[in-house]
Amino acid sequence: MFRAAPGVILASALLLLLQVPNGCLCYQYKVGDLNCWGLPPSSNRLLYHYWSRNHSFRVGDSLLFLYPPSQDSVVQVTARAFNTCVVATPLLRLNDGNSLFNLTSPGYYFFTSGVAGHCAKNQKLAVAVPSADGTFPPPPADEGVVADAPPPGAYQSFPIVFGPTPTPGSSVSAALSPMSAGSGVVAAAASAFFLLGVAFV
C-alpha cells in the first residue's frame, strides 16, 4: 500500500485550508423585506429608497420581487426614466410574480412597477453595486442626476468576499438564502482533517 510522507500530507492539508477564504458569498434579497412588491404604505412612502440604502449589494447578489402577476410587474429602466417616471420603454420587463434579477456587474440598476402611476407613488427601487475594490462607477453621462443612488463610498469595501455582510442592526431576514461555497468549505475542512489524521497514523 502506498503511504505518503507526513510532510506532503500536512502541506496538502494546509493548502486546502488556505483555499477556504476564497469562497464567494452571494445573497438573494427579498425586495423591501416584504412578501409583496407593491405600493409603499402612506406611513412609509420612501420604503424602497431606505431599504436600498440600508443594504450593501455586490456583484453576484440577486433581487427577488414577489407580487401577484395579475396585479403588478417589475420593469428595469434607465436613470432618466426612473427620475421622471416615464417608463413606456423599459430595458427589461418581468411579470411572472416571482421575478429574480441577478446583479451581474458593477453599476446602477433602476426598477419600478410596470403599472401606470405606481412609479410616481414611489414604487421604485435604485440599487448601486460597487466594483470589487468598493468604488462606484460614475452614473451614465446621458442620464443626468441619479436621484436615489447611494453616493460613492457609502458602503465598506470587502476585498476578498463578494456579497453583503450583514451590518449591525440590519435584519438577518434580508438575505433569504446565502448561496455560497458552504458545502465546499465543509468538504475542504473535512479533507484537511482527514489528511492530517492519515499523516499521523
DRENDO-655034 format. One line per field, with one value per residue: x, y, z of N, C-alpha, C in turn; residue in three letters. Coordinates in pm, 1 decimal. Layout:
<recs>
n.xx <- [X, ...]
n.yy <- [Y, ...]
n.zz <- [Z, ...]
ca.xx <- [X, ...]
ca.yy <- [Y, ...]
ca.zz <- [Z, ...]
c.xx <- [X, ...]
c.yy <- [Y, ...]
c.zz <- [Z, ...]
seba <- [ALA, ...]
</recs>
This chain:
<recs>
n.xx <- [83.6, 48.6, 204.4, 196.7, 437.9, 448.3, 498.0, 422.2, 149.0, 68.9, 133.3, -42.5, -287.6, -278.6, -276.2, -532.6, -686.4, -615.6, -748.8, -1013.6, -1097.3, -1133.4, -1386.2, -1707.5, -1951.5, -2279.7, -2591.7, -2946.8, -3187.1, -3497.4, -3695.6, -3741.3, -3781.3, -4027.3, -4331.4, -4456.8, -4411.0, -4507.8, -4718.9, -4579.6, -4671.5, -4867.9, -4762.8, -4496.5, -4362.5, -4119.1, -4014.9, -3876.4, -3657.7, -3516.8, -3475.8, -3300.1, -3079.6, -2999.1, -2874.3, -2596.6, -2504.4, -2361.2, -2172.3, -2306.1, -2505.6, -2865.9, -3192.7, -3512.5, -3831.4, -4151.8, -4490.3, -4841.3, -4895.9, -5110.3, -5165.6, -4944.8, -4609.8, -4258.3, -4028.8, -3719.4, -3544.9, -3399.0, -3189.0, -3290.9, -3560.1, -3639.2, -3618.8, -3803.2, -4030.8, -4129.1, -4196.5, -4240.0, -4083.2, -3921.0, -3605.7, -3610.3, -3867.6, -4037.7, -4271.2, -4376.7, -4448.5, -4277.5, -4010.3, -3672.1, -3382.5, -3057.9, -2762.4, -2519.2, -2296.9, -2085.9, -2241.7, -2531.9, -2865.7, -3201.0, -3538.1, -3891.0, -4246.6, -4449.8, -4702.9, -4918.2, -4873.4, -4776.3, -4500.3, -4478.1, -4587.4, -4391.2, -4323.2, -4064.9, -3722.2, -3381.0, -3061.5, -2727.5, -2426.8, -2109.6, -1770.9, -1527.3, -1327.8, -1463.0, -1535.3, -1762.4, -1893.2, -1914.4, -2234.7, -2420.2, -2335.3, -2529.7, -2758.7, -2812.6, -2874.3, -2872.5, -3126.3, -3190.4, -2966.2, -2706.2, -2440.3, -2101.2, -1872.9, -2038.7, -2065.5, -1883.5, -1573.9, -1513.4, -1260.6, -1205.6, -1429.1, -1719.5, -2032.5, -2290.7, -2226.1, -2396.4, -2483.9, -2440.7, -2741.2, -2894.6, -3148.2, -3148.5, -3311.9, -3306.8, -3137.2, -3228.4, -3129.3, -2812.8, -2599.8, -2347.4, -2015.2, -2047.5, -2081.9, -1854.7, -1659.5, -1695.8, -1634.6, -1365.5, -1248.1, -1304.1, -1160.3, -902.0, -867.6, -892.8, -670.7, -469.3, -509.6, -445.6, -178.4, -62.3, -102.1]
n.yy <- [-118.0, 222.6, 486.3, 812.2, 1066.2, 1223.2, 1501.5, 1582.7, 1529.5, 1699.8, 1949.1, 1945.7, 1945.2, 2195.7, 2359.3, 2309.9, 2422.3, 2689.1, 2759.9, 2794.3, 3065.6, 3192.5, 3175.9, 3263.0, 3476.0, 3519.5, 3683.8, 3651.3, 3884.5, 3968.7, 4200.4, 4501.3, 4365.7, 4252.0, 4061.2, 4113.2, 4294.8, 4612.7, 4908.5, 5145.3, 5191.4, 5472.8, 5568.0, 5515.0, 5614.2, 5622.4, 5370.9, 5175.3, 5322.7, 5371.7, 5108.0, 5014.5, 5180.3, 5082.8, 4844.6, 4657.7, 4590.0, 4349.2, 4232.5, 3944.8, 3905.9, 3881.3, 4009.6, 3959.6, 3987.5, 3973.5, 3929.3, 3949.7, 3826.6, 3907.1, 4156.6, 4326.0, 4415.5, 4416.7, 4650.7, 4713.6, 5010.8, 5307.6, 5556.8, 5809.5, 5754.4, 5647.1, 5869.1, 6046.9, 5900.9, 5809.5, 5541.9, 5398.5, 5259.3, 5017.3, 4870.5, 4606.7, 4373.5, 4216.9, 3978.7, 3757.2, 3720.7, 3611.7, 3719.2, 3713.4, 3898.5, 3916.1, 4063.9, 4136.9, 4287.9, 4568.8, 4882.9, 5092.1, 5014.0, 5035.6, 5016.2, 4987.8, 4974.5, 4813.8, 4900.9, 5159.5, 5479.8, 5389.2, 5426.9, 5703.7, 5707.2, 5619.9, 5346.2, 5225.6, 5140.4, 5192.7, 5062.6, 5038.7, 4898.7, 4827.5, 4817.4, 4548.9, 4657.6, 4827.8, 5076.1, 5301.4, 5307.2, 5592.7, 5750.6, 5699.2, 5934.6, 6051.8, 6032.2, 6214.2, 6350.8, 6113.5, 6020.1, 5845.8, 5690.1, 5558.1, 5756.5, 5760.4, 5556.7, 5499.6, 5251.7, 4993.1, 4845.5, 4515.0, 4328.1, 4052.6, 3882.0, 3859.7, 4001.6, 4103.1, 4176.9, 4127.5, 4423.2, 4588.1, 4590.5, 4543.8, 4357.4, 4012.1, 3864.4, 3980.6, 3864.5, 3606.5, 3357.9, 3251.1, 3198.7, 3020.1, 2884.8, 2701.2, 2423.7, 2341.2, 2454.1, 2310.0, 2055.7, 2093.7, 2149.4, 1908.8, 1730.7, 1825.0, 1773.7, 1496.1, 1426.1, 1518.1, 1344.8, 1096.8, 1140.2, 1120.4, 861.8]
n.zz <- [0.0, -78.9, 91.5, 184.1, 253.2, 574.0, 570.2, 313.1, 316.9, 524.3, 412.9, 195.1, 330.8, 458.7, 235.1, 132.4, 340.7, 314.2, 85.3, 156.4, 246.2, 1.3, -102.6, -245.8, -140.7, -196.7, -202.4, -190.5, -207.3, -71.1, -203.8, -37.5, 195.7, 207.4, 164.5, -64.3, -357.8, -400.2, -386.2, -165.2, 181.4, 300.5, 534.4, 513.0, 272.0, 139.2, 144.5, -26.2, -108.5, 135.1, 210.8, 13.9, 64.6, 309.5, 265.3, 148.4, -160.6, -384.2, -667.9, -807.5, -624.1, -587.4, -663.7, -539.3, -646.2, -535.0, -617.3, -704.2, -1022.2, -1178.9, -1092.1, -1078.6, -1188.4, -1272.2, -1391.6, -1544.9, -1575.7, -1729.4, -1569.1, -1621.0, -1691.3, -1449.8, -1278.2, -1391.3, -1411.5, -1652.2, -1809.0, -2043.4, -2228.9, -2120.4, -2013.3, -1944.4, -1880.5, -1623.9, -1529.2, -1394.5, -1130.6, -948.5, -959.7, -1033.4, -1025.5, -1132.4, -1013.2, -1207.0, -1272.1, -1177.5, -1105.1, -1161.2, -1097.2, -1191.1, -1099.8, -1136.5, -1083.1, -1327.8, -1355.9, -1446.7, -1305.7, -1059.7, -1023.7, -979.9, -731.8, -569.3, -591.8, -657.6, -715.0, -659.8, -705.4, -609.7, -714.7, -617.1, -750.8, -727.2, -570.7, -408.5, -503.1, -666.4, -992.8, -1214.9, -1273.9, -1582.0, -1835.5, -1999.2, -1855.1, -1657.1, -1328.0, -1069.3, -876.3, -647.5, -602.8, -398.4, -258.7, -387.4, -208.7, -0.4, 109.8, 282.3, 177.7, 80.4, 16.5, -47.6, -16.5, -200.0, -190.3, 34.7, 376.3, 669.5, 835.9, 1155.0, 1331.9, 1109.8, 941.2, 963.6, 810.3, 567.5, 385.8, 201.7, 120.2, 162.3, -96.2, -116.6, -116.8, 84.1, 131.2, 3.8, 165.7, 401.6, 303.9, 228.5, 476.7, 611.6, 451.3, 495.4, 771.9, 764.1, 607.3, 776.0, 988.6, 866.6, 820.2, 1067.7, 1149.3]
ca.xx <- [0.0, 122.4, 192.1, 258.6, 518.2, 367.8, 517.4, 341.5, 8.7, 48.9, 133.7, -168.4, -396.0, -269.3, -316.9, -679.1, -741.2, -592.8, -844.9, -1145.2, -1141.2, -1154.6, -1522.4, -1787.6, -2080.2, -2378.5, -2718.8, -3072.0, -3262.6, -3638.9, -3702.8, -3816.9, -3807.4, -4173.0, -4384.0, -4519.0, -4367.2, -4628.7, -4714.9, -4543.1, -4780.4, -4858.2, -4680.4, -4355.5, -4363.4, -3984.8, -3976.8, -3776.4, -3539.7, -3441.6, -3435.2, -3180.6, -2969.8, -2958.8, -2815.0, -2476.2, -2517.6, -2236.6, -2184.8, -2341.4, -2629.7, -2986.7, -3309.7, -3633.8, -3954.3, -4269.6, -4613.0, -4940.2, -4871.9, -5228.1, -5182.6, -4825.2, -4493.4, -4135.6, -3956.2, -3589.8, -3547.3, -3281.2, -3194.5, -3381.3, -3697.2, -3660.9, -3638.3, -3920.4, -4142.2, -4175.4, -4145.6, -4305.0, -3989.6, -3826.5, -3493.8, -3648.2, -3998.4, -4056.2, -4413.2, -4419.9, -4487.7, -4166.7, -3905.0, -3537.1, -3292.3, -2919.8, -2672.6, -2406.3, -2181.5, -2095.1, -2316.7, -2658.5, -2981.8, -3322.6, -3658.8, -4018.4, -4361.7, -4497.1, -4840.1, -4922.8, -4893.3, -4711.0, -4368.3, -4499.2, -4624.8, -4269.1, -4296.7, -3946.0, -3603.8, -3249.5, -2960.1, -2590.4, -2338.2, -1972.4, -1669.8, -1465.2, -1246.4, -1551.7, -1567.4, -1882.1, -1871.2, -1996.8, -2358.7, -2408.2, -2331.6, -2652.8, -2873.6, -2836.6, -2857.1, -2937.0, -3194.6, -3188.4, -2846.8, -2619.9, -2319.8, -1981.0, -1811.5, -2141.6, -2052.7, -1748.2, -1518.2, -1472.9, -1180.9, -1199.2, -1561.2, -1819.1, -2164.2, -2304.1, -2211.9, -2495.7, -2431.8, -2505.9, -2876.4, -2971.5, -3229.9, -3090.0, -3407.1, -3285.9, -3075.7, -3311.7, -3050.9, -2675.7, -2559.0, -2203.1, -1944.5, -2052.9, -2054.0, -1714.0, -1580.6, -1704.6, -1559.9, -1222.4, -1206.3, -1306.9, -1046.8, -778.7, -857.3, -870.0, -530.8, -386.6, -523.2, -370.3, -36.0, -11.5, -136.3]
ca.yy <- [0.0, 348.4, 571.5, 942.0, 1123.3, 1313.4, 1641.1, 1606.9, 1532.0, 1822.3, 2061.0, 1938.5, 1986.6, 2341.1, 2420.7, 2303.1, 2519.5, 2823.6, 2785.4, 2820.6, 3205.7, 3246.5, 3149.0, 3377.6, 3483.4, 3596.9, 3680.2, 3678.5, 3977.7, 3989.7, 4345.8, 4569.3, 4270.0, 4237.4, 3945.4, 4157.0, 4418.1, 4690.1, 5048.3, 5160.5, 5249.9, 5618.3, 5595.4, 5489.7, 5631.5, 5602.1, 5236.9, 5112.0, 5410.2, 5343.6, 4967.5, 5006.7, 5248.8, 5005.4, 4718.1, 4664.1, 4492.0, 4312.1, 4152.4, 3807.0, 3906.3, 3887.8, 4075.2, 3881.2, 4066.3, 3887.7, 4006.0, 3877.2, 3864.7, 3970.4, 4290.3, 4410.3, 4365.9, 4491.8, 4689.3, 4778.2, 5131.7, 5394.0, 5655.5, 5917.3, 5704.4, 5632.3, 6002.2, 6114.7, 5804.6, 5783.0, 5405.1, 5335.2, 5170.9, 4964.4, 4787.1, 4468.5, 4361.2, 4092.0, 3976.7, 3623.5, 3718.9, 3558.8, 3765.8, 3718.1, 3977.9, 3896.9, 4178.9, 4070.3, 4375.8, 4692.6, 4990.2, 5135.2, 4943.8, 5109.6, 4936.3, 5044.3, 4892.4, 4829.3, 4951.4, 5305.1, 5561.5, 5337.2, 5489.1, 5836.0, 5685.1, 5567.6, 5203.5, 5220.7, 5099.4, 5213.9, 4981.5, 5066.1, 4783.9, 4873.9, 4727.9, 4463.3, 4739.3, 4909.5, 5205.1, 5303.3, 5370.8, 5713.0, 5724.0, 5730.0, 6079.1, 6099.7, 6006.5, 6323.2, 6323.5, 5991.9, 6064.7, 5759.3, 5607.6, 5595.3, 5826.9, 5678.4, 5541.3, 5482.5, 5119.9, 4946.8, 4756.6, 4383.8, 4291.6, 3911.9, 3821.9, 3935.0, 3983.7, 4187.2, 4123.3, 4198.8, 4531.9, 4590.9, 4644.6, 4508.2, 4238.3, 3891.7, 3812.4, 4046.0, 3767.5, 3487.3, 3236.6, 3272.7, 3099.9, 3025.5, 2758.9, 2647.1, 2280.9, 2329.6, 2487.6, 2194.7, 1946.8, 2123.9, 2133.1, 1765.5, 1669.5, 1864.9, 1698.7, 1357.0, 1413.8, 1532.7, 1220.1, 994.2, 1170.4, 1085.5, 722.4]
ca.zz <- [0.0, -88.7, 210.0, 157.5, 361.1, 656.9, 529.2, 192.9, 359.0, 601.5, 317.4, 119.8, 420.3, 476.0, 108.2, 128.5, 435.1, 261.8, -21.6, 213.8, 245.8, -132.3, -146.6, -288.4, -73.2, -271.3, -132.8, -260.6, -124.0, -97.2, -216.6, 67.0, 304.0, 206.3, 93.5, -188.3, -422.0, -425.2, -344.2, -24.2, 260.1, 315.9, 652.4, 480.0, 127.2, 84.1, 188.5, -112.7, -104.7, 257.4, 209.4, -69.9, 134.2, 426.5, 223.9, 65.1, -267.8, -450.2, -789.5, -774.1, -547.1, -669.4, -605.8, -559.1, -644.1, -522.0, -640.0, -784.3, -1161.7, -1238.7, -1035.8, -1084.0, -1261.8, -1244.5, -1511.9, -1527.2, -1657.6, -1722.0, -1461.0, -1663.5, -1677.6, -1306.0, -1219.1, -1448.2, -1410.8, -1788.5, -1819.7, -2159.2, -2299.2, -2021.9, -2057.5, -1915.8, -1814.9, -1550.7, -1493.4, -1354.2, -989.9, -869.6, -1050.3, -978.1, -1107.9, -1089.0, -1024.8, -1272.2, -1291.6, -1100.4, -1168.8, -1103.3, -1150.1, -1158.2, -1118.6, -1093.9, -1117.8, -1464.3, -1351.4, -1465.5, -1186.9, -939.8, -1009.4, -919.6, -591.7, -506.5, -604.8, -742.0, -640.9, -720.8, -638.4, -652.8, -695.6, -634.6, -807.4, -626.4, -480.3, -326.6, -564.7, -750.0, -1123.1, -1230.9, -1346.4, -1724.7, -1861.0, -2062.2, -1769.3, -1562.9, -1185.7, -1022.7, -755.2, -530.7, -593.3, -287.9, -301.1, -386.8, -77.8, 102.4, 169.3, 305.7, 77.3, 126.0, -99.2, -84.4, -20.6, -275.2, -131.1, 152.3, 509.1, 748.9, 917.5, 1285.7, 1331.8, 990.6, 955.7, 906.5, 712.5, 438.3, 296.5, 205.4, 111.5, 119.9, -195.0, -104.7, -128.3, 219.1, 129.7, -34.3, 284.4, 490.5, 240.9, 236.2, 615.7, 641.8, 381.5, 563.4, 896.4, 727.7, 566.1, 896.2, 1063.2, 795.2, 833.2, 1200.0, 1181.3]
c.xx <- [87.8, 97.9, 269.0, 336.6, 432.4, 381.5, 433.7, 194.0, -21.5, 44.2, 4.4, -285.9, -395.3, -312.1, -469.4, -741.7, -723.2, -691.1, -982.6, -1184.0, -1170.6, -1293.5, -1594.8, -1921.4, -2172.1, -2512.3, -2834.6, -3155.9, -3408.5, -3660.4, -3795.6, -3836.9, -3958.0, -4213.1, -4448.5, -4461.4, -4494.0, -4610.7, -4674.0, -4659.1, -4760.2, -4773.4, -4531.2, -4338.9, -4227.1, -3927.8, -3863.7, -3646.8, -3454.0, -3395.8, -3306.2, -3060.1, -2917.8, -2899.1, -2693.4, -2484.9, -2382.1, -2268.6, -2208.5, -2467.0, -2748.6, -3100.0, -3433.0, -3755.0, -4072.0, -4395.0, -4713.1, -4925.5, -4991.5, -5244.6, -5062.5, -4719.9, -4374.1, -4073.9, -3823.6, -3586.3, -3414.2, -3297.2, -3291.5, -3527.8, -3734.2, -3695.4, -3765.7, -4046.6, -4207.9, -4116.9, -4206.7, -4214.2, -3884.9, -3713.3, -3530.3, -3783.2, -4006.9, -4200.8, -4464.7, -4461.9, -4381.2, -4039.2, -3771.2, -3447.9, -3152.9, -2837.7, -2539.6, -2283.7, -2197.2, -2175.5, -2444.3, -2773.0, -3107.2, -3444.9, -3780.7, -4128.7, -4397.8, -4639.7, -4837.2, -4952.0, -4822.0, -4572.4, -4381.9, -4538.9, -4513.8, -4256.9, -4183.5, -3824.7, -3479.1, -3147.3, -2823.8, -2503.2, -2195.1, -1885.8, -1610.0, -1381.9, -1330.5, -1587.8, -1690.6, -1849.7, -1956.5, -2126.3, -2341.5, -2421.6, -2462.2, -2776.4, -2901.9, -2815.1, -2935.5, -2995.9, -3171.5, -3062.1, -2761.2, -2494.6, -2200.4, -1920.6, -1912.5, -2128.6, -1906.1, -1703.5, -1477.6, -1394.9, -1184.3, -1338.0, -1656.2, -1955.0, -2171.7, -2280.3, -2312.0, -2429.9, -2502.2, -2643.3, -2957.1, -3043.9, -3161.9, -3182.5, -3389.4, -3225.3, -3155.4, -3229.2, -2909.3, -2636.8, -2407.2, -2143.4, -1939.2, -2022.5, -1909.8, -1622.0, -1579.1, -1623.3, -1409.7, -1171.0, -1202.5, -1189.5, -916.3, -760.8, -833.3, -723.4, -436.6, -391.0, -443.5, -220.9, 20.4, -48.3, -16.5]
c.yy <- [123.9, 431.9, 699.9, 988.7, 1220.9, 1460.8, 1677.0, 1617.4, 1659.5, 1944.1, 2063.2, 1985.8, 2137.5, 2413.9, 2419.6, 2406.5, 2662.2, 2858.6, 2824.7, 2968.1, 3261.9, 3218.5, 3277.9, 3372.3, 3574.1, 3579.1, 3708.5, 3763.1, 3983.2, 4140.7, 4405.9, 4486.4, 4246.9, 4109.9, 3984.0, 4291.0, 4494.9, 4834.1, 5056.7, 5224.0, 5400.6, 5656.4, 5577.6, 5497.9, 5607.9, 5466.5, 5177.7, 5192.8, 5376.0, 5198.3, 4951.3, 5068.4, 5168.5, 4869.5, 4744.2, 4552.8, 4468.7, 4236.3, 4007.4, 3796.9, 3906.9, 3951.4, 3992.2, 3972.1, 3968.4, 3973.3, 3917.9, 3918.6, 3930.3, 4115.5, 4381.7, 4346.6, 4451.4, 4527.0, 4750.7, 4894.4, 5205.8, 5489.3, 5767.7, 5874.8, 5688.7, 5767.2, 6070.4, 6029.5, 5792.3, 5646.8, 5328.4, 5236.3, 5117.8, 4885.7, 4639.2, 4469.3, 4221.5, 4088.7, 3840.4, 3613.0, 3669.9, 3591.2, 3780.3, 3793.8, 3963.8, 4022.5, 4125.9, 4157.4, 4500.6, 4796.7, 5020.3, 5064.5, 5015.7, 5026.2, 5016.9, 4945.5, 4916.7, 4881.7, 5104.0, 5376.5, 5513.6, 5397.6, 5623.9, 5825.6, 5611.2, 5416.1, 5189.9, 5197.6, 5128.1, 5136.8, 5016.2, 4946.2, 4830.4, 4771.2, 4645.6, 4543.4, 4834.8, 5044.4, 5191.1, 5368.2, 5496.8, 5677.4, 5759.4, 5880.1, 6131.0, 6083.3, 6119.6, 6279.0, 6198.9, 6020.5, 5975.4, 5675.8, 5652.7, 5666.2, 5733.2, 5674.7, 5519.6, 5348.5, 5085.3, 4856.2, 4625.5, 4320.8, 4145.2, 3853.2, 3912.1, 3902.4, 4062.5, 4109.6, 4197.8, 4304.1, 4530.9, 4656.3, 4609.1, 4377.1, 4119.7, 3834.2, 3875.3, 3948.9, 3638.9, 3360.9, 3269.9, 3161.3, 3102.8, 2888.4, 2692.8, 2499.4, 2255.7, 2358.2, 2369.0, 2078.9, 1970.4, 2103.9, 1985.2, 1693.8, 1701.3, 1786.0, 1550.5, 1336.0, 1428.7, 1405.2, 1107.4, 1015.3, 1123.2, 944.4, 635.3]
c.zz <- [0.0, 36.0, 182.9, 279.2, 441.2, 615.6, 407.7, 230.1, 436.7, 509.6, 236.0, 204.6, 440.2, 349.7, 94.0, 221.3, 385.8, 151.2, 31.5, 208.6, 107.4, -187.2, -182.5, -216.7, -152.5, -201.3, -226.6, -165.2, -166.8, -92.1, -111.6, 192.4, 319.0, 133.6, -37.9, -233.4, -456.0, -381.8, -197.9, 53.2, 277.7, 436.8, 625.1, 328.4, 63.1, 125.8, 105.4, -116.9, 17.5, 262.8, 129.4, 0.0, 252.6, 392.1, 136.4, -38.0, -332.8, -578.7, -747.9, -689.5, -642.5, -590.0, -639.8, -540.0, -640.5, -535.7, -714.3, -931.2, -1229.5, -1193.5, -1052.2, -1172.5, -1220.2, -1378.2, -1470.9, -1625.1, -1646.7, -1603.7, -1495.8, -1647.6, -1530.3, -1242.8, -1267.2, -1442.8, -1547.7, -1824.6, -1936.6, -2231.3, -2200.9, -2087.2, -2045.7, -1846.0, -1752.6, -1503.0, -1447.5, -1207.5, -895.3, -946.8, -979.4, -1075.3, -1050.1, -1114.4, -1077.5, -1292.5, -1205.6, -1177.2, -1094.3, -1175.0, -1101.0, -1194.7, -1075.7, -1130.1, -1263.5, -1471.4, -1358.9, -1333.6, -1062.3, -918.5, -938.7, -772.7, -517.0, -502.9, -705.6, -654.0, -722.9, -638.0, -696.7, -617.5, -720.5, -706.2, -693.8, -527.0, -395.7, -385.1, -653.6, -883.3, -1132.5, -1303.1, -1493.0, -1749.3, -1917.9, -1974.4, -1671.5, -1419.7, -1147.4, -885.5, -633.9, -514.7, -476.3, -338.1, -302.3, -246.9, 33.5, 173.2, 188.9, 192.1, 143.1, 12.2, -139.6, -104.5, -96.4, -217.3, -3.5, 279.9, 594.9, 837.3, 1051.5, 1274.7, 1208.8, 1014.5, 889.6, 800.8, 575.8, 338.8, 307.3, 205.5, 70.4, 24.6, -197.4, -126.3, 8.3, 222.3, 89.2, 82.4, 378.7, 433.6, 250.7, 378.1, 653.1, 576.0, 451.7, 692.4, 870.1, 690.7, 684.4, 979.2, 1000.1, 814.9, 966.0, 1242.7, 1159.6]
seba <- [MET, PHE, ARG, ALA, ALA, PRO, GLY, VAL, ILE, LEU, ALA, SER, ALA, LEU, LEU, LEU, LEU, LEU, GLN, VAL, PRO, ASN, GLY, CYS, LEU, CYS, TYR, GLN, TYR, LYS, VAL, GLY, ASP, LEU, ASN, CYS, TRP, GLY, LEU, PRO, PRO, SER, SER, ASN, ARG, LEU, LEU, TYR, HIS, TYR, TRP, SER, ARG, ASN, HIS, SER, PHE, ARG, VAL, GLY, ASP, SER, LEU, LEU, PHE, LEU, TYR, PRO, PRO, SER, GLN, ASP, SER, VAL, VAL, GLN, VAL, THR, ALA, ARG, ALA, PHE, ASN, THR, CYS, VAL, VAL, ALA, THR, PRO, LEU, LEU, ARG, LEU, ASN, ASP, GLY, ASN, SER, LEU, PHE, ASN, LEU, THR, SER, PRO, GLY, TYR, TYR, PHE, PHE, THR, SER, GLY, VAL, ALA, GLY, HIS, CYS, ALA, LYS, ASN, GLN, LYS, LEU, ALA, VAL, ALA, VAL, PRO, SER, ALA, ASP, GLY, THR, PHE, PRO, PRO, PRO, PRO, ALA, ASP, GLU, GLY, VAL, VAL, ALA, ASP, ALA, PRO, PRO, PRO, GLY, ALA, TYR, GLN, SER, PHE, PRO, ILE, VAL, PHE, GLY, PRO, THR, PRO, THR, PRO, GLY, SER, SER, VAL, SER, ALA, ALA, LEU, SER, PRO, MET, SER, ALA, GLY, SER, GLY, VAL, VAL, ALA, ALA, ALA, ALA, SER, ALA, PHE, PHE, LEU, LEU, GLY, VAL, ALA, PHE, VAL]
</recs>
